[in-house]
């Protein structure tokens, strides 16, 4: 069995102090990116390199996003990361400072630490199909999945990739892109023995006609000093604030929000700016569109004049999109989002109609009954009263409920019809099995190679059971 070699250096205490210095001075605008990088132990070297592989089509911002090249559903592609030994050590030390010793749970049984910081970026080289991308910003990413994997001693961690993160330090890569894309999430298929949930859920939303990230399967190899190591099978996910709003809407000029925690439930009296982090137009201190949804949603006319209430809500929120999303999300079962958790969705103020539009995000927990109370029932009988008003209030309204029910039927007749989705599972399983079942100890969430096929069987049975549940609900 292969062992994970963390290679923590003797100067670990120095780097811990450097991390402390970074946190202490991160709000100081006088500190440059290079100075911050030095303080946390990140090395910026080779300033005069020549980007010999650079072409307009592959590396330039002027190129249109090449979805066919990057998001190919018919194969598994490969990324290679090359990260210097010192920068890899800095990444691991930073993770230790955030989440404790690798392979140990320092938060108590079943507990997770409340950490607001993201892990640090380091520059690394990314290789794909014989070409090199230079000084790409690479960091670990995730919330509970990142912490749980780290504390479990599994180094198959998710990554954030930003291709021009270091353009100020290396003018040669100004506006560097990867086939027209600035950044990606590289998801590690945490707690998913099928490796398919993230991708298939996104595919279903997309085929339903909703705005959502494109996804694709990639293997990842990382060389941090000892040659390439197989980190496993990942899912590449298009970033909402990069090309999703640029290509799936007429313009990317609208306000984009990533709701998180308090306020993200839209419960009455919970509105706050921190709960709706801006991802575009960050310099404009204007959350009036969010405030308008709170005001319209909780208007007294909801019970005294429902028609007027609907008109007010329809004027600020794309309720049709939300109800369509809600139907798909509830049919396929996806518990780790609105209705159970205050996260994993975006809101975009669509410039075409000035309506806040719902965009699903982070679907690795979909297509199963779930945890934390489980996925919501189709009639929302398991919904906590007054905690999730966008569901509770709209479902209680006869006209909105009729729209929801129609989308429930469309979902099982279309993108989640049993025979169709079971065929998708079989097709993708055939594509990824050689890469999933050859993951190595310390870089996998599989208990055994047999766990993969069992997970595929479970997904196919789940599809059948959901068709039955929908039939009972609608009848």
Kinemage of the C-alpha trace (Angstrom):
@kinemage 1
@onewidth
@group {chain A} dominant
@subgroup {mainchain}
@vectorlist {calphas} color= white
{ca unk a 1} P 0.000 0.000 0.000
{ca unk a 2} L 1.374 3.377 -0.989
{ca unk a 3} L 1.969 5.829 1.849
{ca unk a 4} L 1.438 9.579 1.708
{ca unk a 5} L 4.682 11.469 2.259
{ca unk a 6} L 3.903 14.938 3.562
{ca unk a 7} L 7.583 15.955 3.720
{ca unk a 8} L 6.968 18.624 6.390
{ca unk a 9} L 10.260 20.583 6.660
{ca unk a 10} L 12.205 21.428 9.760
{ca unk a 11} L 11.355 25.092 9.369
{ca unk a 12} L 7.684 24.365 10.104
{ca unk a 13} L 7.622 26.814 13.026
{ca unk a 14} L 8.978 29.580 10.849
{ca unk a 15} L 6.213 29.006 8.324
{ca unk a 16} L 3.587 28.985 11.045
{ca unk a 17} L 4.839 32.406 12.120
{ca unk a 18} L 4.740 33.514 8.495
{ca unk a 19} L 1.131 32.384 8.216
{ca unk a 20} L 0.297 34.386 11.315
{ca unk a 21} L 1.967 37.429 9.793
{ca unk a 22} L -0.080 37.002 6.628
{ca unk a 23} L -3.345 36.935 8.563
{ca unk a 24} L -2.264 39.924 10.635
{ca unk a 25} L -1.407 42.100 7.666
{ca unk a 26} L -3.894 40.872 5.070
{ca unk a 27} L -6.016 44.010 5.488
{ca unk a 28} L -3.015 46.291 4.951
{ca unk a 29} L -3.242 47.635 1.394
{ca unk a 30} L 0.432 48.628 1.517
{ca unk a 31} L 1.500 44.975 1.565
{ca unk a 32} L 2.142 43.706 -1.951
{ca unk a 33} L 1.203 40.259 -3.196
{ca unk a 34} L 4.859 39.326 -3.420
{ca unk a 35} L 5.478 40.425 0.189
{ca unk a 36} L 2.467 38.440 1.396
{ca unk a 37} L 3.639 35.390 -0.531
{ca unk a 38} L 7.060 35.665 1.096
{ca unk a 39} L 5.493 35.927 4.557
{ca unk a 40} L 3.502 32.695 4.155
{ca unk a 41} L 6.448 30.789 2.724
{ca unk a 42} L 5.320 30.866 -0.919
{ca unk a 43} L 8.233 31.099 -3.361
{ca unk a 44} L 7.983 33.219 -6.508
{ca unk a 45} L 10.946 32.292 -8.691
{ca unk a 46} L 12.183 32.334 -12.303
{ca unk a 47} L 10.884 35.839 -13.134
{ca unk a 48} L 12.342 35.915 -16.653
{ca unk a 49} L 10.987 32.640 -18.029
{ca unk a 50} L 9.840 32.473 -21.646
{ca unk a 51} L 6.261 31.143 -22.169
{ca unk a 52} L 7.178 29.157 -25.269
{ca unk a 53} L 3.909 27.184 -25.447
{ca unk a 54} L 1.758 30.324 -25.499
{ca unk a 55} L -0.697 30.651 -28.391
{ca unk a 56} L -3.731 32.901 -28.740
{ca unk a 57} L -6.129 29.965 -29.041
{ca unk a 58} L -4.850 28.151 -25.952
{ca unk a 59} L -3.547 30.852 -23.602
{ca unk a 60} L -4.949 34.266 -24.550
{ca unk a 61} L -7.909 36.158 -23.116
{ca unk a 62} L -8.881 37.065 -26.674
{ca unk a 63} L -9.880 33.471 -27.411
{ca unk a 64} L -13.489 32.394 -27.000
{ca unk a 65} L -14.116 29.719 -24.399
{ca unk a 66} L -13.635 26.339 -26.089
{ca unk a 67} L -16.268 24.194 -24.405
{ca unk a 68} L -15.780 21.264 -26.773
{ca unk a 69} L -12.100 21.008 -25.861
{ca unk a 70} L -12.422 21.501 -22.113
{ca unk a 71} L -15.768 19.874 -21.318
{ca unk a 72} L -15.827 16.675 -23.353
{ca unk a 73} L -18.384 14.155 -22.079
{ca unk a 74} L -16.949 11.238 -24.033
{ca unk a 75} L -13.570 10.747 -22.392
{ca unk a 76} L -11.391 11.291 -19.323
{ca unk a 77} L -8.672 13.901 -19.841
{ca unk a 78} L -5.538 14.523 -17.781
{ca unk a 79} L -4.020 17.438 -15.880
{ca unk a 80} L -0.468 17.469 -14.534
{ca unk a 81} L 0.447 19.979 -11.819
{ca unk a 82} L 4.085 20.749 -11.084
{ca unk a 83} L 4.532 22.547 -7.748
{ca unk a 84} L 7.930 23.255 -6.262
{ca unk a 85} L 8.838 21.297 -3.158
{ca unk a 86} L 8.978 24.454 -1.016
{ca unk a 87} L 5.561 25.682 -2.204
{ca unk a 88} L 4.004 22.260 -1.646
{ca unk a 89} L 5.377 22.303 1.891
{ca unk a 90} L 3.912 25.782 2.385
{ca unk a 91} L 0.487 24.504 1.243
{ca unk a 92} L 0.616 21.611 3.707
{ca unk a 93} L 1.773 23.783 6.583
{ca unk a 94} L -1.022 26.236 5.835
{ca unk a 95} L -3.553 23.391 5.883
{ca unk a 96} L -2.140 22.238 9.214
{ca unk a 97} L -2.610 25.728 10.621
{ca unk a 98} L -6.234 25.745 9.422
{ca unk a 99} L -7.347 22.177 10.189
{ca unk a 100} L -4.779 20.597 12.451
{ca unk a 101} L -2.431 17.676 11.940
{ca unk a 102} L -2.961 15.662 8.776
{ca unk a 103} L -4.785 12.417 9.543
{ca unk a 104} L -6.062 13.550 12.940
{ca unk a 105} L -9.423 14.996 13.966
{ca unk a 106} L -8.688 17.808 16.384
{ca unk a 107} L -12.314 18.998 16.523
{ca unk a 108} L -13.719 16.137 18.561
{ca unk a 109} L -15.873 13.182 17.440
{ca unk a 110} L -17.781 14.106 14.282
{ca unk a 111} L -16.881 17.745 14.749
{ca unk a 112} L -15.600 20.273 12.237
{ca unk a 113} L -13.685 23.456 12.920
{ca unk a 114} L -15.295 26.761 11.991
{ca unk a 115} L -12.728 28.144 9.530
{ca unk a 116} L -13.457 31.230 7.422
{ca unk a 117} L -10.101 31.424 5.610
{ca unk a 118} L -9.318 29.880 2.260
{ca unk a 119} L -6.082 27.928 1.888
{ca unk a 120} L -3.199 29.816 0.298
{ca unk a 121} L -2.478 30.058 -3.426
{ca unk a 122} L 0.893 29.022 -4.803
{ca unk a 123} L 2.202 29.313 -8.372
{ca unk a 124} L 2.512 26.059 -10.274
{ca unk a 125} L 2.783 24.776 -13.801
{ca unk a 126} L -0.203 23.056 -15.389
{ca unk a 127} L 0.339 20.632 -18.256
{ca unk a 128} L -2.391 19.429 -20.576
{ca unk a 129} L -2.160 17.610 -23.898
{ca unk a 130} L 1.532 18.433 -24.334
{ca unk a 131} L 1.242 22.143 -23.532
{ca unk a 132} L 2.283 24.124 -20.456
{ca unk a 133} L 0.384 26.873 -18.649
{ca unk a 134} L 2.647 29.036 -16.519
{ca unk a 135} L 2.590 30.196 -12.880
{ca unk a 136} L -1.041 29.170 -12.450
{ca unk a 137} L -2.543 29.987 -9.061
{ca unk a 138} L -3.295 26.676 -7.327
{ca unk a 139} L -4.844 26.135 -3.923
{ca unk a 140} L -6.874 23.574 -2.042
{ca unk a 141} L -10.603 24.296 -1.850
{ca unk a 142} L -13.740 23.140 -0.078
{ca unk a 143} L -15.478 23.404 3.261
{ca unk a 144} L -16.479 20.346 5.267
{ca unk a 145} L -15.275 18.031 2.500
{ca unk a 146} L -11.807 19.588 2.561
{ca unk a 147} L -11.526 19.407 6.321
{ca unk a 148} L -12.888 15.867 6.546
{ca unk a 149} L -10.554 14.519 3.855
{ca unk a 150} L -7.553 16.200 5.487
{ca unk a 151} L -8.368 14.911 8.956
{ca unk a 152} L -9.004 11.433 7.534
{ca unk a 153} L -5.501 11.327 6.085
{ca unk a 154} L -6.646 11.444 2.444
{ca unk a 155} L -4.604 13.754 0.247
{ca unk a 156} L -7.043 13.657 -2.670
{ca unk a 157} L -8.099 17.249 -2.017
{ca unk a 158} L -10.096 19.520 -4.309
{ca unk a 159} L -8.270 22.381 -6.046
{ca unk a 160} L -9.018 25.876 -7.253
{ca unk a 161} L -7.192 26.839 -10.464
{ca unk a 162} L -6.717 30.516 -11.424
{ca unk a 163} L -4.697 31.043 -14.579
{ca unk a 164} L -3.842 34.726 -14.088
{ca unk a 165} L -3.600 34.835 -10.283
{ca unk a 166} L 0.079 35.765 -10.572
{ca unk a 167} L -0.018 38.068 -13.590
{ca unk a 168} L 1.161 41.055 -11.513
{ca unk a 169} L 4.300 39.135 -10.590
{ca unk a 170} L 4.865 37.624 -14.030
{ca unk a 171} L 3.909 40.055 -16.844
{ca unk a 172} L 4.525 37.256 -19.362
{ca unk a 173} L 1.223 35.638 -18.326
{ca unk a 174} L -0.938 38.773 -18.324
{ca unk a 175} L -4.553 37.622 -18.826
{ca unk a 176} L -3.507 33.987 -19.200
{ca unk a 177} L -6.429 31.687 -19.946
{ca unk a 178} L -6.980 27.974 -20.472
{ca unk a 179} L -8.806 27.757 -23.807
{ca unk a 180} L -10.695 30.926 -22.889
{ca unk a 181} L -11.339 30.050 -19.230
{ca unk a 182} L -9.804 32.025 -16.369
{ca unk a 183} L -10.469 29.632 -13.510
{ca unk a 184} L -11.967 26.290 -12.547
{ca unk a 185} L -12.894 24.197 -9.571
{ca unk a 186} L -11.366 20.735 -9.695
{ca unk a 187} L -13.680 18.690 -7.465
{ca unk a 188} L -12.419 15.528 -5.782
{ca unk a 189} L -15.739 13.597 -5.792
{ca unk a 190} L -15.658 13.512 -2.009
{ca unk a 191} L -17.736 10.748 -0.397
{ca unk a 192} L -18.979 9.600 -3.808
{ca unk a 193} L -17.977 6.066 -4.719
{ca unk a 194} L -19.691 6.435 -8.109
{ca unk a 195} L -17.671 9.541 -9.066
{ca unk a 196} L -20.754 10.628 -11.043
{ca unk a 197} L -22.968 12.713 -8.765
{ca unk a 198} L -21.383 16.107 -9.421
{ca unk a 199} L -21.421 15.637 -13.175
{ca unk a 200} L -24.769 13.924 -13.644
{ca unk a 201} L -26.631 16.401 -11.428
{ca unk a 202} L -25.183 19.303 -13.444
{ca unk a 203} L -26.105 17.516 -16.682
{ca unk a 204} L -29.712 17.136 -15.495
{ca unk a 205} L -30.018 20.836 -14.599
{ca unk a 206} L -28.502 21.747 -17.961
{ca unk a 207} L -30.845 19.487 -19.950
{ca unk a 208} L -33.768 20.971 -18.033
{ca unk a 209} L -32.777 24.341 -19.524
{ca unk a 210} L -31.374 25.922 -16.366
{ca unk a 211} L -28.146 27.900 -16.093
{ca unk a 212} L -25.486 25.697 -14.501
{ca unk a 213} L -21.774 24.920 -14.714
{ca unk a 214} L -20.411 22.625 -17.392
{ca unk a 215} L -18.465 19.666 -16.022
{ca unk a 216} L -16.026 16.993 -17.241
{ca unk a 217} L -13.898 14.128 -15.931
{ca unk a 218} L -10.142 14.602 -15.490
{ca unk a 219} L -7.390 12.614 -13.848
{ca unk a 220} L -4.857 14.595 -11.840
{ca unk a 221} L -1.147 13.941 -11.391
{ca unk a 222} L 0.897 16.174 -9.072
{ca unk a 223} L 4.680 16.471 -9.064
{ca unk a 224} L 5.832 18.234 -5.904
{ca unk a 225} L 9.446 17.088 -5.993
{ca unk a 226} L 9.461 13.332 -6.510
{ca unk a 227} L 7.849 13.016 -9.925
{ca unk a 228} L 4.161 12.703 -10.905
{ca unk a 229} L 1.861 11.072 -8.350
{ca unk a 230} L -1.643 9.931 -9.226
{ca unk a 231} L -4.071 11.963 -7.134
{ca unk a 232} L -7.103 10.305 -8.676
{ca unk a 233} L -10.190 10.949 -10.770
{ca unk a 234} L -11.645 14.455 -10.454
{ca unk a 235} L -14.539 16.458 -11.904
{ca unk a 236} L -13.683 19.778 -13.533
{ca unk a 237} L -16.372 22.402 -12.859
{ca unk a 238} L -16.890 25.678 -14.713
{ca unk a 239} L -16.934 28.696 -12.392
{ca unk a 240} L -20.169 30.690 -12.159
{ca unk a 241} L -18.397 34.056 -11.933
{ca unk a 242} L -16.189 33.291 -14.917
{ca unk a 243} L -17.818 31.919 -18.051
{ca unk a 244} L -21.261 30.782 -16.801
{ca unk a 245} L -22.728 34.270 -16.525
{ca unk a 246} L -20.722 35.389 -19.554
{ca unk a 247} L -22.025 32.689 -21.895
{ca unk a 248} L -25.402 31.615 -20.479
{ca unk a 249} L -26.755 35.137 -20.074
{ca unk a 250} L -26.704 38.052 -22.501
{ca unk a 251} L -24.293 39.973 -20.293
{ca unk a 252} L -22.086 39.474 -17.228
{ca unk a 253} L -22.719 43.022 -15.971
{ca unk a 254} L -25.358 42.089 -13.377
{ca unk a 255} L -24.853 41.554 -9.660
{ca unk a 256} L -23.783 38.013 -8.836
{ca unk a 257} L -24.157 36.776 -5.264
{ca unk a 258} L -22.925 33.648 -3.516
{ca unk a 259} L -25.223 33.381 -0.475
{ca unk a 260} L -23.782 31.668 2.577
{ca unk a 261} L -24.923 31.119 6.152
{ca unk a 262} L -27.085 33.628 8.044
{ca unk a 263} L -29.570 35.321 5.737
{ca unk a 264} L -29.175 32.856 2.889
{ca unk a 265} L -32.423 31.143 3.945
{ca unk a 266} L -34.436 34.318 3.246
{ca unk a 267} L -36.120 33.861 6.618
{ca unk a 268} L -37.856 37.007 7.789
{ca unk a 269} L -35.569 39.453 9.581
{ca unk a 270} L -32.315 37.764 8.556
{ca unk a 271} L -31.207 40.011 5.685
{ca unk a 272} L -27.572 41.090 5.954
{ca unk a 273} L -24.888 41.949 3.455
{ca unk a 274} L -22.414 39.354 4.730
{ca unk a 275} L -24.895 36.605 3.911
{ca unk a 276} L -24.889 37.607 0.235
{ca unk a 277} L -21.270 37.897 -0.849
{ca unk a 278} L -20.865 39.820 -4.084
{ca unk a 279} L -18.862 38.148 -6.842
{ca unk a 280} L -19.319 40.953 -9.371
{ca unk a 281} L -19.610 44.725 -8.944
{ca unk a 282} L -17.937 44.301 -5.564
{ca unk a 283} L -17.061 48.000 -5.295
{ca unk a 284} L -20.711 49.025 -5.454
{ca unk a 285} L -22.192 48.885 -1.968
{ca unk a 286} L -25.677 48.137 -3.249
{ca unk a 287} L -27.731 45.149 -2.129
{ca unk a 288} L -31.080 46.715 -3.059
{ca unk a 289} L -32.014 43.822 -5.348
{ca unk a 290} L -31.595 41.377 -2.471
{ca unk a 291} L -33.564 43.672 -0.184
{ca unk a 292} L -36.352 43.821 -2.775
{ca unk a 293} L -36.744 40.036 -2.689
{ca unk a 294} L -36.943 40.010 1.114
{ca unk a 295} L -39.534 42.804 1.036
{ca unk a 296} L -41.687 41.200 -1.657
{ca unk a 297} L -41.449 37.704 -0.185
{ca unk a 298} L -42.564 38.769 3.287
{ca unk a 299} L -45.213 41.271 2.211
{ca unk a 300} L -48.507 40.991 4.127
{ca unk a 301} L -50.360 40.673 0.824
{ca unk a 302} L -49.217 37.046 0.710
{ca unk a 303} L -52.225 36.145 2.858
{ca unk a 304} L -54.548 39.084 2.133
{ca unk a 305} L -54.118 39.485 -1.647
{ca unk a 306} L -52.153 36.552 -3.182
{ca unk a 307} L -52.409 37.883 -6.742
{ca unk a 308} L -50.832 41.179 -5.726
{ca unk a 309} L -48.195 39.320 -3.714
{ca unk a 310} L -47.249 37.210 -6.729
{ca unk a 311} L -46.971 40.282 -8.931
{ca unk a 312} L -44.632 41.908 -6.417
{ca unk a 313} L -42.425 38.831 -6.111
{ca unk a 314} L -42.402 38.180 -9.857
{ca unk a 315} L -41.124 41.725 -10.370
{ca unk a 316} L -37.860 41.080 -8.471
{ca unk a 317} L -37.245 37.300 -8.559
{ca unk a 318} L -37.441 34.931 -11.503
{ca unk a 319} L -39.942 32.701 -9.745
{ca unk a 320} L -40.395 30.473 -12.785
{ca unk a 321} L -36.674 29.616 -12.811
{ca unk a 322} L -36.692 29.050 -9.061
{ca unk a 323} L -39.705 26.719 -9.230
{ca unk a 324} L -38.118 24.842 -12.136
{ca unk a 325} L -34.873 24.481 -10.188
{ca unk a 326} L -36.806 23.429 -7.078
{ca unk a 327} L -38.674 20.721 -8.970
{ca unk a 328} L -35.514 19.269 -10.527
{ca unk a 329} L -33.567 19.505 -7.271
{ca unk a 330} L -36.326 17.795 -5.279
{ca unk a 331} L -36.995 15.058 -7.822
{ca unk a 332} L -33.327 14.039 -8.085
{ca unk a 333} L -32.850 14.596 -4.327
{ca unk a 334} L -30.154 17.061 -3.370
{ca unk a 335} L -30.062 17.828 0.330
{ca unk a 336} L -26.920 19.976 0.683
{ca unk a 337} L -28.500 23.210 -0.486
{ca unk a 338} L -31.460 25.550 0.075
{ca unk a 339} L -34.162 23.874 2.160
{ca unk a 340} L -31.644 22.145 4.418
{ca unk a 341} L -28.459 24.201 4.228
{ca unk a 342} L -27.812 27.920 3.726
{ca unk a 343} L -25.399 27.586 0.828
{ca unk a 344} L -24.618 25.997 -2.554
{ca unk a 345} L -26.473 28.326 -4.856
{ca unk a 346} L -25.848 31.619 -6.650
{ca unk a 347} L -28.175 34.496 -7.478
{ca unk a 348} L -27.620 36.529 -10.625
{ca unk a 349} L -29.438 39.745 -11.480
{ca unk a 350} L -30.141 38.925 -15.104
{ca unk a 351} L -29.614 42.083 -17.213
{ca unk a 352} L -32.298 40.887 -19.660
{ca unk a 353} L -35.133 41.222 -17.165
{ca unk a 354} L -33.585 42.659 -13.976
{ca unk a 355} L -34.730 39.592 -12.051
{ca unk a 356} L -32.600 37.689 -9.569
{ca unk a 357} L -32.098 34.257 -11.109
{ca unk a 358} L -31.262 31.040 -9.249
{ca unk a 359} L -28.152 29.060 -10.260
{ca unk a 360} L -27.378 25.689 -8.603
{ca unk a 361} L -23.854 24.963 -7.366
{ca unk a 362} L -21.847 22.164 -5.723
{ca unk a 363} L -23.914 19.062 -6.463
{ca unk a 364} L -21.685 16.261 -5.173
{ca unk a 365} L -24.274 15.295 -2.527
{ca unk a 366} L -27.133 14.953 -5.041
{ca unk a 367} L -28.889 11.802 -6.275
{ca unk a 368} L -29.365 10.234 -2.852
{ca unk a 369} L -31.555 10.471 0.227
{ca unk a 370} L -28.796 12.407 1.973
{ca unk a 371} L -27.746 13.435 5.450
{ca unk a 372} L -28.685 16.142 7.967
{ca unk a 373} L -32.343 15.116 7.930
{ca unk a 374} L -32.205 13.945 4.344
{ca unk a 375} L -33.556 15.376 1.117
{ca unk a 376} L -36.904 17.137 1.176
{ca unk a 377} L -40.120 15.313 0.338
{ca unk a 378} L -41.796 16.214 -2.946
{ca unk a 379} L -44.626 17.867 -0.986
{ca unk a 380} L -42.155 19.472 1.455
{ca unk a 381} L -43.876 17.943 4.473
{ca unk a 382} L -40.434 17.618 6.060
{ca unk a 383} L -39.616 21.316 5.634
{ca unk a 384} L -38.981 23.325 8.805
{ca unk a 385} L -41.707 25.954 9.160
{ca unk a 386} L -40.677 29.595 8.633
{ca unk a 387} L -37.032 28.685 8.015
{ca unk a 388} L -37.136 28.384 4.213
{ca unk a 389} L -39.829 30.796 2.983
{ca unk a 390} L -38.908 30.650 -0.706
{ca unk a 391} L -40.097 27.046 -0.657
{ca unk a 392} L -42.774 27.248 2.027
{ca unk a 393} L -44.542 30.366 0.750
{ca unk a 394} L -44.423 29.517 -2.947
{ca unk a 395} L -45.546 25.921 -2.485
{ca unk a 396} L -48.472 27.089 -0.329
{ca unk a 397} L -49.692 29.298 -3.190
{ca unk a 398} L -51.935 27.400 -5.606
{ca unk a 399} L -50.606 29.050 -8.767
{ca unk a 400} L -46.965 28.593 -7.859
{ca unk a 401} L -47.639 25.012 -6.760
{ca unk a 402} L -49.191 24.235 -10.141
{ca unk a 403} L -46.039 25.504 -11.873
{ca unk a 404} L -43.862 23.406 -9.549
{ca unk a 405} L -45.961 20.281 -10.148
{ca unk a 406} L -45.723 20.758 -13.909
{ca unk a 407} L -41.917 20.948 -13.685
{ca unk a 408} L -41.858 17.831 -11.495
{ca unk a 409} L -43.662 15.970 -14.265
{ca unk a 410} L -41.360 17.428 -16.934
{ca unk a 411} L -38.307 16.300 -14.987
{ca unk a 412} L -39.302 12.628 -14.803
{ca unk a 413} L -40.516 12.698 -18.396
{ca unk a 414} L -37.294 14.294 -19.630
{ca unk a 415} L -33.801 14.638 -18.142
{ca unk a 416} L -34.484 12.259 -15.238
{ca unk a 417} L -36.636 9.674 -16.992
{ca unk a 418} L -35.639 6.286 -15.647
{ca unk a 419} L -34.360 4.536 -18.766
{ca unk a 420} L -32.580 7.641 -20.021
{ca unk a 421} L -30.716 8.416 -16.799
{ca unk a 422} L -29.834 4.766 -16.183
{ca unk a 423} L -28.257 4.687 -19.638
{ca unk a 424} L -26.289 7.830 -18.740
{ca unk a 425} L -25.029 6.122 -15.582
{ca unk a 426} L -23.907 3.088 -17.581
{ca unk a 427} L -22.198 5.220 -20.221
{ca unk a 428} L -20.269 7.360 -17.761
{ca unk a 429} L -19.411 4.363 -15.571
{ca unk a 430} L -17.785 2.644 -18.536
{ca unk a 431} L -15.741 5.776 -19.279
{ca unk a 432} L -14.450 6.405 -15.746
{ca unk a 433} L -14.138 2.916 -14.232
{ca unk a 434} L -10.484 2.331 -15.273
{ca unk a 435} L -9.447 5.570 -13.604
{ca unk a 436} L -11.696 5.298 -10.540
{ca unk a 437} L -10.779 1.748 -9.580
{ca unk a 438} L -7.025 2.350 -9.926
{ca unk a 439} L -6.863 5.160 -7.378
{ca unk a 440} L -4.268 4.428 -4.709
{ca unk a 441} L -4.409 4.302 -0.939
{ca unk a 442} L -4.150 7.734 0.632
{ca unk a 443} L -5.622 9.348 -2.489
{ca unk a 444} L -9.055 7.740 -2.673
{ca unk a 445} L -12.425 7.627 -0.922
{ca unk a 446} L -13.172 4.119 -2.232
{ca unk a 447} L -13.163 1.275 0.269
{ca unk a 448} L -12.503 -1.203 -2.539
{ca unk a 449} L -12.778 -1.453 -6.313
{ca unk a 450} L -16.120 -3.212 -5.795
{ca unk a 451} L -17.451 -0.086 -4.101
{ca unk a 452} L -17.538 1.648 -7.473
{ca unk a 453} L -19.865 -0.838 -9.183
{ca unk a 454} L -22.058 -1.030 -6.099
{ca unk a 455} L -22.421 2.753 -6.173
{ca unk a 456} L -23.494 2.652 -9.831
{ca unk a 457} L -26.098 0.016 -9.006
{ca unk a 458} L -27.368 2.212 -6.169
{ca unk a 459} L -27.717 5.201 -8.495
{ca unk a 460} L -29.751 3.179 -10.991
{ca unk a 461} L -32.043 1.874 -8.253
{ca unk a 462} L -32.441 5.405 -6.957
{ca unk a 463} L -33.659 6.571 -10.379
{ca unk a 464} L -36.374 3.903 -10.367
{ca unk a 465} L -37.464 4.752 -6.846
{ca unk a 466} L -37.738 8.453 -7.672
{ca unk a 467} L -40.005 7.751 -10.651
{ca unk a 468} L -42.251 5.791 -8.325
{ca unk a 469} L -42.222 8.585 -5.733
{ca unk a 470} L -43.148 11.194 -8.330
{ca unk a 471} L -46.004 9.030 -9.602
{ca unk a 472} L -47.437 8.719 -6.094
{ca unk a 473} L -47.004 12.437 -5.438
{ca unk a 474} L -48.701 13.630 -8.610
{ca unk a 475} L -51.560 11.154 -8.283
